[in-house]
Each structure stands twice: as structure tokens, then as C-alpha cells.
């Protein structure tokens, strides 16, 4: 099935009357993404900074898996946040902020990927070390995880993107298809081919571990 690197269109309890004291915390509750978006639409730069700090590392991991190159991933995420800031008025709440922003990040990745020359196609060997640690802590990676990340980086672009969004990031296949502007059957096909290829590529590794 033909694959396209064209950018994807981004559209987009009752209060208790008890007299018991309410427990309080010294730390204020973090505002939701939607609340921050509303503040950003009103010109609150602090809301943009909070969104950046909250989502940057996760989006960088996604960009790294799609592009397999740290510099390109940094550029894609930076471009995505610029688009977020300049086009936040386009977010109408028809989907969650996360789904909407993932679409922007993926578009930025595909735009960079399209511009990149064949000679600049990254090797996967340095991918894992460059990924930011989950939650800011140290990341303990097994040999199996390293092998999996390496093989994900070597998948064809569309297979890699569908696999990353649906398996690594946990979106449903329907959400993944919507983010990528694909029909459900097309997304399912790319996911099937990605899994098939990964099973085949990782079989020698798993056999060695079982010996």
C-alpha cells in the first residue's frame, strides 16, 4: 500500500453540604490543559510556559521515534509549540488538547522528514540514549527494550508513526487514524505490518535470550 509523507491536515459531584472540614493541601491543584488553553487564548504567557513544561518531554519522545534524530526532533517539537502559541485560537475543544497537539507534532515531524535528504536518514543506534527519561528520573533500559526501540526507528515512516501513537503512546486505533488523517483500515494495515516486521526482526534476539 502506498505511503505518503504529506503533512496531515490539523483540524481539529454535587458539592457536599457536610460541615466536616475539607482537607487542604499546601500545593495548589494543577490546572487542566483545557484551562491553560483558555488562559493562553486570553494572552496569559504563563499558561504557555506551563503547557511547554508539561508536554515537552513526552512530545520529544514521540518526535524522536518518528524522526530517529535528536536535532530533527528538537526542531519538530519547537515548531509544534510555535504553532500552538500562534494558532491556539484554532483549538475548539472538539477533541482533547492532547489529541489535537499530537496531530500538530506529527505534522511537524512529517514536514521535517520530507525536507530531509536521504543522506541524513539517522541510524537508530544512538536513539535510545538521546530519549529524555520518563518523569525526569533515570531510565533503566533492558537489552530487549533497546532492541525494540532500535527496530521501531528502522520501520517505514507510516508504520513507525502508527505504531508509536497506538502502541507506545496508547491511543486507540481510531484516534490514531483520526490524528493521521487515515482511514481505519489503512491505519490497521500499517499497524499489522509494523508488528509483523518487529516480530520478525526481534525473533533472533528473543531466541538468544531463551537459550
TORTORZA-834101 format. One line per 3 residues: number of its first residue (from 1); their letters; for each residue x, y, z of N, C-alpha, C. Coordinates in Angstrom, 3 decimals. Layout:
<pts>
NUM	a	X:Y:Z:X:Y:Z:X:Y:Z | ...
</pts>
This chain:
<pts>
1	xxx	0.843:-1.201:0.000:0.000:0.000:0.000:0.869:1.237:0.000 | 0.619:2.199:-0.844:1.490:3.382:-0.932:1.428:4.205:0.322 | 2.545:4.804:0.653:2.617:5.639:1.837:2.912:7.070:1.414
4	xxx	2.387:7.996:2.169:2.592:9.408:1.845:3.247:10.110:3.006 | 4.199:10.982:2.684:4.844:11.781:3.714:4.221:13.164:3.816 | 3.095:13.399:3.089:2.496:14.721:3.089:2.014:15.075:4.489
7	xxx	2.161:16.343:4.894:1.655:16.742:6.195:0.168:16.475:6.307 | -0.271:16.171:7.521:-1.657:15.846:7.777:-2.405:17.113:8.110 | -3.619:17.216:7.637:-4.401:18.389:7.953:-4.824:18.368:9.412
10	xxx	-4.623:19.495:10.094:-4.928:19.537:11.509:-6.196:20.337:11.759 | -7.255:19.708:11.871:-8.491:20.440:12.092:-8.718:20.633:13.615 | -8.948:19.968:13.523:-9.021:19.717:14.891:-9.959:18.584:15.273
13	xxx	-19.370:16.650:41.392:-20.408:15.949:42.021:-21.021:16.952:42.934 | -21.913:16.822:42.822:-22.516:17.889:43.609:-21.688:18.221:44.820 | -21.720:19.484:45.269:-20.939:19.904:46.424:-21.566:19.365:47.697
16	xxx	-20.747:18.777:48.526:-21.252:18.217:49.768:-21.615:19.332:50.731 | -22.721:19.115:51.439:-23.146:20.109:52.419:-22.670:19.753:53.816 | -21.785:18.778:53.904:-21.282:18.350:55.201:-20.531:19.477:55.882
19	xxx	-20.640:19.511:57.229:-19.934:20.523:57.997:-18.508:20.112:58.316 | -18.115:18.888:57.877:-16.762:18.423:58.169:-15.768:19.277:57.407 | -14.643:19.609:58.036:-13.658:20.448:57.347:-13.122:19.754:56.110
22	xxx	-12.880:20.533:55.095:-12.340:19.992:53.847:-10.827:19.989:53.941 | -10.245:18.827:53.594:-8.792:18.735:53.671:-8.180:19.652:52.625 | -7.096:20.276:52.997:-6.432:21.201:52.080:-4.986:20.814:51.927
25	xxx	-4.417:21.238:50.834:-3.015:20.943:50.563:-2.272:22.250:50.387 | -1.003:22.232:50.773:-0.196:23.432:50.615:0.045:23.752:49.141 | -0.019:22.690:48.291:0.254:22.899:46.881:-1.060:23.037:46.117
28	xxx	-1.243:24.097:45.326:-2.477:24.267:44.562:-2.605:23.193:43.487 | -3.844:22.829:43.174:-4.079:21.827:42.150:-3.658:22.376:40.793 | -2.977:21.538:40.013:-2.522:21.974:38.691:-3.728:22.162:37.781
31	xxx	-3.753:23.247:37.014:-4.871:23.462:36.084:-4.840:22.444:34.957 | -5.998:22.120:34.415:-6.078:21.191:33.296:-5.507:21.835:32.044 | -5.235:20.993:31.051:-4.765:21.521:29.767:-5.784:22.494:29.176
34	xxx	-7.060:22.129:29.285:-8.105:22.968:28.707:-8.162:24.333:29.395 | -7.946:24.339:30.733:-7.936:25.613:31.455:-6.743:26.461:31.024 | -5.599:25.808:30.824:-4.410:26.543:30.370:-4.613:27.094:28.961
37	xxx	-5.278:26.325:28.107:-5.558:26.797:26.754:-6.453:28.032:26.806 | -7.462:27.988:27.667:-8.353:29.147:27.805:-7.567:30.369:28.272 | -6.645:30.164:29.218:-5.817:31.275:29.704:-4.894:31.794:28.597
40	xxx	-4.346:30.854:27.816:-3.451:31.251:26.728:-4.209:32.070:25.684 | -5.435:31.687:25.396:-6.244:32.452:24.446:-6.467:33.880:24.941 | -6.422:34.041:26.271:-6.594:35.376:26.853:-5.279:36.146:26.946
43	xxx	-4.198:35.519:26.451:-2.913:36.208:26.415:-2.007:35.926:27.593 | -2.310:34.883:28.373:-1.505:34.548:29.545:-0.281:33.737:29.119 | 0.889:34.370:29.113:2.114:33.683:28.704:2.524:32.611:29.704
46	xxx	2.133:32.789:30.960:2.433:31.763:31.959:1.749:30.448:31.631 | 0.566:30.509:31.033:-0.144:29.292:30.637:0.628:28.557:29.548 | 1.194:29.317:28.618:2.006:28.689:27.568:3.224:28.006:28.172
49	xxx	3.877:28.683:29.120:5.048:28.098:29.764:4.682:26.797:30.488 | 3.516:26.780:31.144:3.078:25.563:31.839:2.811:24.426:30.859 | 2.187:24.736:29.734:1.934:23.714:28.725:3.243:23.173:28.159
52	xxx	4.193:24.062:27.939:5.500:23.656:27.421:6.201:22.710:28.395 | 6.242:23.088:29.654:6.921:22.263:30.654:6.209:20.938:30.866 | 4.901:20.929:30.721:4.117:19.712:30.949:4.266:18.709:29.815
55	xxx	4.369:19.191:28.580:4.273:18.285:27.433:5.563:18.124:26.631 | 6.566:18.949:26.874:7.739:18.933:26.008:8.425:17.566:25.959 | 8.716:16.973:27.116:9.481:15.721:27.116:8.723:14.596:26.417
58	xxx	7.417:14.523:26.665:6.638:13.457:26.033:6.612:13.645:24.526 | 6.410:14.877:24.078:6.368:15.123:22.645:7.734:14.911:21.999 | 8.793:15.177:22.753:10.133:14.934:22.228:10.369:13.443:22.028
61	xxx	9.872:12.616:22.939:9.993:11.162:22.767:9.274:10.705:21.510 | 8.067:11.236:21.289:7.308:10.880:20.094:8.074:11.307:18.839 | 8.561:12.542:18.825:9.302:13.045:17.668:10.569:12.233:17.429
64	xxx	11.243:11.823:18.494:12.450:11.016:18.355:12.135:9.687:17.693 | 11.014:9.084:18.067:10.676:7.779:17.495:10.268:7.904:16.029 | 9.680:9.022:15.673:9.281:9.215:14.280:10.482:9.588:13.404
67	xxx	11.349:10.460:13.935:12.446:11.005:13.125:13.784:10.318:13.362 | 13.953:9.652:14.502:15.199:8.937:14.824:16.417:9.847:14.820 | 16.218:11.111:15.135:17.325:12.062:15.123:17.011:13.162:16.128
70	xxx	17.926:13.382:17.091:17.640:14.315:18.183:17.483:15.757:17.694 | 18.355:16.189:16.797:18.277:17.568:16.322:16.969:17.812:15.579 | 16.583:16.865:14.709:15.324:16.999:13.980:14.133:16.971:14.941
73	xxx	14.207:16.098:15.943:13.112:16.006:16.911:12.964:17.308:17.694 | 14.091:17.888:18.105:14.053:19.177:18.796:13.398:20.245:17.909 | 13.780:20.259:16.631:13.209:21.240:15.702:11.705:21.035:15.544
76	xxx	11.282:19.775:15.442:9.861:19.483:15.255:9.048:19.921:16.470 | 9.554:19.626:17.662:8.825:19.999:18.879:8.790:21.516:19.039 | 9.900:22.173:18.737:9.926:23.634:18.807:8.908:24.234:17.837
79	xxx	8.880:23.696:16.612:7.922:24.176:15.622:6.486:23.934:16.087 | 6.251:22.778:16.705:4.905:22.461:17.185:4.443:23.437:18.264 | 5.352:23.822:19.160:4.967:24.774:20.206:4.767:26.181:19.638
82	xxx	5.526:26.522:18.598:5.288:27.813:17.938:3.888:27.828:17.324 | 3.514:26.719:16.679:2.173:26.621:16.089:1.113:26.675:17.176 | 1.367:25.981:18.284:0.427:26.025:19.409:0.202:27.461:19.863
85	xxx	1.276:28.215:19.998:1.167:29.594:20.500:0.448:30.498:19.497 | 0.779:30.345:18.233:0.244:31.276:17.238:-1.159:30.893:16.760 | -1.509:29.608:16.894:-2.802:29.157:16.369:-3.683:28.538:17.444
88	xxx	-3.468:28.933:18.697:-4.253:28.360:19.785:-5.736:28.648:19.604 | -6.069:29.733:18.905:-7.469:30.040:18.661:-8.171:28.996:17.826 | -7.395:28.165:17.113:-7.981:27.106:16.302:-8.414:25.895:17.096
91	xxx	-8.061:25.857:18.380:-8.477:24.728:19.213:-9.894:24.994:19.711 | -10.834:24.195:19.198:-12.233:24.404:19.566:-12.765:23.429:20.582 | -11.932:22.493:21.045:-12.380:21.551:22.060:-13.152:20.367:21.515
94	xxx	-13.180:20.188:20.189:-13.898:19.036:19.632:-13.173:17.733:19.945 | -11.887:17.803:20.147:-11.106:16.662:20.628:-10.333:17.142:21.844 | -9.682:16.218:22.529:-8.891:16.629:23.683:-7.688:17.435:23.217
97	xxx	-7.152:18.249:24.118:-5.969:19.021:23.773:-4.836:18.089:23.358 | -4.669:16.980:24.089:-3.570:16.066:23.798:-3.658:15.540:22.373 | -4.849:15.090:21.967:-5.031:14.580:20.603:-4.729:15.663:19.581
100	xxx	-5.233:16.861:19.826:-5.012:17.989:18.908:-3.527:18.318:18.799 | -2.807:18.322:19.926:-1.403:18.703:19.898:-0.532:17.599:19.323 | -0.892:16.338:19.578:-0.167:15.243:18.938:-0.218:15.406:17.423
103	xxx	-1.383:15.791:16.900:-1.513:15.959:15.461:-0.552:17.037:14.966 | -0.423:18.119:15.714:0.495:19.197:15.337:1.934:18.696:15.352 | 2.303:17.936:16.378:3.665:17.407:16.479:3.965:16.461:15.321
106	xxx	3.025:15.569:15.028:3.236:14.625:13.924:3.372:15.375:12.607 | 2.533:16.391:12.386:2.657:17.208:11.174:4.042:17.831:11.062 | 4.533:18.367:12.181:5.860:18.997:12.179:6.938:17.964:11.853
109	xxx	6.776:16.753:12.394:7.747:15.686:12.108:7.742:15.315:10.633 | 6.554:15.174:10.064:6.460:14.786:8.658:6.995:15.882:7.737 | 6.798:17.123:8.133:7.320:18.244:7.339:8.849:18.205:7.320
112	xxx	9.450:17.966:8.476:10.910:17.887:8.550:11.406:16.657:7.808 | 10.711:15.547:7.977:11.104:14.302:7.313:11.096:14.461:5.788 | 10.110:15.199:5.292:10.013:15.397:3.850:11.175:16.223:3.328
115	xxx	11.640:17.186:4.117:12.740:18.051:3.698:14.091:17.360:3.817 | 14.166:16.360:4.680:15.454:15.759:4.995:15.971:14.928:3.829 | 17.239:15.036:3.541:17.831:14.272:2.452:18.036:12.825:2.869
118	xxx	18.167:11.949:1.888:18.408:10.530:2.169:19.685:10.342:2.970 | 20.685:11.169:2.696:21.962:11.032:3.403:21.822:11.342:4.881 | 20.766:12.099:5.227:20.579:12.499:6.611:19.710:11.520:7.377
121	xxx	19.312:10.394:6.759:18.489:9.396:7.440:19.285:8.843:8.618 | 18.730:8.984:9.817:19.503:8.696:11.036:19.612:7.208:11.291 | 20.756:6.820:11.839:20.919:5.467:12.350:20.232:5.378:13.694
124	xxx	19.743:4.190:14.034:18.977:4.052:15.273:19.855:3.794:16.481 | 21.135:3.604:16.298:21.970:3.180:17.411:22.019:4.182:18.548 | 21.956:5.486:18.234:22.030:6.491:19.284:20.682:6.969:19.756
127	xxx	19.610:6.368:19.269:18.278:6.857:19.577:17.945:6.760:21.051 | 18.166:5.621:21.638:17.682:5.395:22.995:18.382:6.277:24.008 | 19.697:6.450:23.860:20.418:7.279:24.816:19.971:8.730:24.771
130	xxx	19.464:9.159:23.619:19.058:10.554:23.479:17.648:10.811:23.970 | 16.855:9.756:24.190:15.483:9.950:24.648:15.468:10.499:26.060 | 14.621:11.510:26.353:14.532:12.021:27.714:13.932:10.979:28.641
133	xxx	14.384:10.951:29.875:13.895:9.955:30.829:12.455:10.233:31.201 | 11.660:9.175:31.371:10.269:9.300:31.777:10.202:9.890:33.165 | 9.412:10.946:33.315:9.223:11.548:34.628:10.454:12.233:35.165
136	xxx	11.468:12.416:34.342:12.650:13.132:34.781:13.642:12.263:35.538 | 13.302:10.994:35.797:14.199:10.140:36.544:15.106:9.364:35.628 | 15.995:8.574:36.203:16.889:7.773:35.397:16.100:6.658:34.739
139	xxx	16.461:6.329:33.522:15.734:5.310:32.773:16.562:4.045:32.712 | 16.002:2.971:33.270:16.668:1.691:33.220:16.138:0.935:32.009 | 17.022:0.629:31.087:16.586:0.030:29.838:17.213:-1.341:29.681
142	xxx	16.382:-2.337:29.453:16.890:-3.683:29.225:17.361:-3.809:27.795 | 18.105:-4.888:27.529:18.545:-5.131:26.166:17.375:-5.282:25.225 | 16.286:-5.900:25.691:15.102:-6.089:24.849:14.496:-4.746:24.471
145	xxx	14.436:-3.832:25.428:13.860:-2.512:25.144:14.727:-1.753:24.152 | 16.043:-1.876:24.288:16.944:-1.219:23.344:16.749:-1.776:21.935 | 16.638:-3.087:21.855:16.438:-3.708:20.545:15.118:-3.274:19.934
148	xxx	14.068:-3.202:20.764:12.760:-2.782:20.261:12.806:-1.348:19.757 | 13.390:-0.438:20.537:13.469:0.952:20.101:14.274:1.095:18.813 | 15.339:0.314:18.708:16.162:0.373:17.502:15.351:-0.063:16.276
151	xxx	14.572:-1.137:16.444:13.796:-1.639:15.311:12.613:-0.732:14.987 | 12.015:-0.103:15.987:10.953:0.871:15.722:11.507:1.995:14.857 | 12.719:2.446:15.174:13.336:3.541:14.424:13.592:3.158:12.977
154	xxx	13.710:1.862:12.677:14.003:1.407:11.326:12.750:1.078:10.522 | 11.584:1.158:11.144:10.345:0.900:10.417:10.117:1.992:9.361 | 9.416:1.668:8.269:8.994:2.722:7.343:8.205:3.790:8.098
157	xxx	8.263:5.010:7.611:7.728:6.144:8.350:6.285:5.955:8.800 | 5.400:5.563:7.905:3.985:5.461:8.280:3.765:4.355:9.301 | 4.435:3.218:9.114:4.319:2.140:10.093:4.835:2.598:11.453
160	xxx	5.965:3.296:11.440:6.578:3.783:12.671:5.651:4.751:13.411 | 5.013:5.640:12.641:4.152:6.640:13.256:2.901:6.004:13.847 | 2.262:5.103:13.104:1.065:4.422:13.611:1.415:3.590:14.835
163	xxx	2.518:2.856:14.780:2.916:2.024:15.913:3.217:2.893:17.137 | 3.915:3.993:16.944:4.267:4.873:18.060:3.027:5.423:18.737 | 2.068:5.907:17.954:0.876:6.524:18.535:-0.038:5.485:19.187
166	xxx	-0.240:4.350:18.519:-1.230:3.391:19.019:-0.681:2.435:20.067 | 0.580:2.057:19.947:1.145:1.074:20.884:1.980:1.753:21.967 | 2.915:2.593:21.564:3.801:3.227:22.538:3.054:4.276:23.358
169	xxx	2.269:5.129:22.678:1.573:6.210:23.379:0.189:5.826:23.860 | -0.341:4.702:23.408:-1.582:4.173:23.966:-2.872:4.724:23.398 | -2.825:5.399:22.242:-4.060:5.853:21.621:-4.765:4.678:20.957
172	xxx	-6.091:4.748:20.896:-6.830:3.717:20.177:-6.513:3.829:18.694 | -6.793:2.755:17.957:-6.526:2.776:16.522:-7.400:3.836:15.843 | -8.610:4.012:16.342:-9.495:5.034:15.784:-8.917:6.434:15.996
175	xxx	-8.412:6.700:17.214:-7.803:8.005:17.485:-6.561:8.208:16.628 | -5.760:7.154:16.508:-4.544:7.236:15.704:-4.875:7.561:14.250 | -5.862:6.866:13.704:-6.260:7.114:12.320:-6.736:8.555:12.147
178	xxx	-7.496:9.042:13.120:-8.010:10.410:13.023:-6.867:11.422:13.072 | -5.891:11.195:13.951:-4.754:12.105:14.060:-3.954:12.161:12.762 | -3.845:11.012:12.099:-3.017:10.929:10.898:-3.805:11.154:9.616
181	xxx	-5.110:11.371:9.735:-5.922:11.576:8.543:-6.031:10.329:7.690 | -6.015:9.155:8.337:-6.094:7.883:7.616:-7.449:7.228:7.836 | -7.828:6.370:6.916:-8.987:5.516:7.144:-8.613:4.456:8.176
184	xxx	-9.627:3.970:8.909:-9.356:2.986:9.941:-8.656:1.748:9.406 | -9.094:1.269:8.233:-8.478:0.078:7.651:-7.031:0.311:7.256 | -6.715:1.521:6.805:-5.330:1.845:6.433:-4.433:1.870:7.664
187	xxx	-4.917:2.495:8.738:-4.139:2.517:9.984:-3.940:1.097:10.507 | -4.981:0.287:10.419:-4.884:-1.105:10.887:-3.850:-1.878:10.064 | -3.817:-1.619:8.768:-2.842:-2.282:7.898:-1.419:-1.915:8.296
190	xxx	-1.161:-0.628:8.494:0.191:-0.196:8.861:0.595:-0.764:10.227 | -0.352:-0.834:11.152:-0.040:-1.407:12.466:0.278:-2.896:12.337 | -0.488:-3.605:11.532:-0.240:-5.025:11.302:1.144:-5.247:10.707
193	xxx	1.493:-4.455:9.683:2.790:-4.606:9.037:3.928:-4.260:9.998 | 3.717:-3.246:10.840:4.754:-2.875:11.812:4.982:-4.008:12.799 | 3.904:-4.559:13.330:4.044:-5.666:14.288:4.679:-6.884:13.642
196	xxx	4.273:-7.164:12.415:4.831:-8.304:11.692:6.333:-8.131:11.507 | 6.737:-6.947:11.116:8.165:-6.688:10.888:8.949:-6.738:12.196 | 8.387:-6.168:13.257:9.083:-6.181:14.542:9.242:-7.605:15.074
199	xxx	8.186:-8.415:14.931:8.296:-9.814:15.381:9.402:-10.536:14.638 | 9.460:-10.302:13.325:10.475:-10.967:12.518:11.879:-10.484:12.869 | 12.036:-9.176:13.029:13.355:-8.607:13.305:13.849:-8.954:14.715
202	xxx	12.926:-9.089:15.656:13.327:-9.332:17.042:13.397:-10.819:17.390 | 12.973:-11.685:16.469:12.966:-13.115:16.769:14.357:-13.637:17.127 | 15.412:-13.315:16.364:16.751:-13.819:16.746:17.172:-13.337:18.138
205	xxx	16.852:-12.102:18.463:17.206:-11.575:19.763:16.515:-12.356:20.879 | 15.216:-12.606:20.699:14.455:-13.310:21.724:14.896:-14.779:21.828 | 15.264:-15.376:20.687:15.746:-16.760:20.728:17.057:-16.854:21.486
208	xxx	17.931:-15.868:21.292:19.210:-15.854:22.006:18.981:-15.731:23.506 | 17.991:-14.949:23.890:17.724:-14.754:25.308:17.150:-16.023:25.947 | 16.449:-16.829:25.144:15.809:-18.033:25.676:16.764:-19.210:25.743
211	x	17.911:-19.100:25.067:18.878:-20.228:25.068:19.547:-20.357:26.432
</pts>
